[in-house]
Amino acid sequence: MMTLPSLRKLEKDLGVNKTTLHNWKKTRPKLYNFILESYKQKELLNKNLQIMVKHKNKLEEEINFIKSKLH
């Protein structure tokens, strides 16, 4: 499940305060939603990268195992 970033995280990452974020949410909903969607995409990319790293490590273990059997 995707978690939305906290207001504190948004404040820090974007360099704005809570009032600005609330104003964006009201007056510029497309911008606000775009920001939230970008965090979701970032989270998905991070999860995919973690899966790829695990897969790479398993492949390396398998390769090393096969090498050890051949020697």
DRENDO-1510 file (C-alpha; in Angstrom, 1 decimal, always signed):
<recs>
REC; n; res; u; v; w
REC; 1; MET; +0.0; +0.0; +0.0 .
REC; 2; MET; +1.3; +3.4; -0.9 .
REC; 3; THR; +1.7; +5.8; +1.9 .
REC; 4; LEU; +1.3; +9.5; +1.4 .
REC; 5; PRO; +4.2; +11.7; +2.6 .
REC; 6; SER; +3.6; +13.5; +5.8 .
REC; 7; LEU; +3.1; +17.3; +5.8 .
REC; 8; ARG; +6.5; +17.6; +7.5 .
REC; 9; LYS; +8.2; +15.6; +4.8 .
REC; 10; LEU; +6.5; +17.7; +2.1 .
REC; 11; GLU; +7.5; +20.9; +3.9 .
REC; 12; LYS; +11.1; +19.8; +4.1 .
REC; 13; ASP; +11.4; +18.4; +0.6 .
REC; 14; LEU; +9.6; +21.3; -1.1 .
REC; 15; GLY; +10.9; +24.1; +1.2 .
REC; 16; VAL; +7.4; +25.4; +2.0 .
REC; 17; ASN; +5.3; +25.7; +5.1 .
REC; 18; LYS; +2.0; +23.9; +6.0 .
REC; 19; THR; +0.0; +27.0; +5.1 .
REC; 20; THR; +1.4; +27.0; +1.6 .
REC; 21; LEU; +0.6; +23.2; +1.3 .
REC; 22; HIS; -3.0; +23.8; +2.4 .
REC; 23; ASN; -3.4; +26.7; +0.0 .
REC; 24; TRP; -2.1; +24.5; -2.9 .
REC; 25; LYS; -4.5; +21.8; -1.9 .
REC; 26; LYS; -7.4; +24.2; -2.1 .
REC; 27; THR; -6.4; +26.6; -4.9 .
REC; 28; ARG; -4.1; +24.4; -7.0 .
REC; 29; PRO; -5.4; +20.8; -6.6 .
REC; 30; LYS; -3.7; +19.6; -9.8 .
REC; 31; LEU; -0.3; +20.7; -8.6 .
REC; 32; TYR; -0.9; +19.2; -5.1 .
REC; 33; ASN; -2.1; +15.9; -6.6 .
REC; 34; PHE; +0.8; +15.9; -9.0 .
REC; 35; ILE; +3.2; +16.2; -6.0 .
REC; 36; LEU; +1.5; +13.3; -4.2 .
REC; 37; GLU; +1.5; +11.1; -7.3 .
REC; 38; SER; +5.2; +11.8; -7.8 .
REC; 39; TYR; +5.8; +10.5; -4.2 .
REC; 40; LYS; +3.8; +7.3; -5.0 .
REC; 41; GLN; +5.8; +6.8; -8.2 .
REC; 42; LYS; +9.1; +7.3; -6.3 .
REC; 43; GLU; +8.0; +4.7; -3.7 .
REC; 44; LEU; +7.1; +2.2; -6.5 .
REC; 45; LEU; +10.4; +2.8; -8.2 .
REC; 46; ASN; +12.2; +2.3; -4.9 .
REC; 47; LYS; +10.4; -1.0; -4.3 .
REC; 48; ASN; +11.2; -2.2; -7.8 .
REC; 49; LEU; +14.8; -1.4; -7.3 .
REC; 50; GLN; +15.0; -3.3; -4.0 .
REC; 51; ILE; +13.4; -6.3; -5.7 .
REC; 52; MET; +16.0; -6.1; -8.5 .
REC; 53; VAL; +18.9; -5.9; -6.0 .
REC; 54; LYS; +17.6; -9.0; -4.2 .
REC; 55; HIS; +17.3; -10.8; -7.5 .
REC; 56; LYS; +20.8; -9.8; -8.5 .
REC; 57; ASN; +22.2; -11.0; -5.2 .
REC; 58; LYS; +20.4; -14.4; -5.6 .
REC; 59; LEU; +21.8; -14.7; -9.1 .
REC; 60; GLU; +25.3; -13.9; -7.8 .
REC; 61; GLU; +25.0; -16.6; -5.1 .
REC; 62; GLU; +23.9; -19.1; -7.6 .
REC; 63; ILE; +26.7; -18.3; -10.0 .
REC; 64; ASN; +29.2; -18.6; -7.1 .
REC; 65; PHE; +27.7; -21.9; -6.1 .
REC; 66; ILE; +28.0; -23.3; -9.6 .
REC; 67; LYS; +31.6; -22.0; -9.9 .
REC; 68; SER; +32.5; -23.7; -6.6 .
REC; 69; LYS; +31.1; -27.0; -7.9 .
REC; 70; LEU; +33.1; -26.7; -11.2 .
REC; 71; HIS; +36.4; -26.2; -9.4 .
</recs>
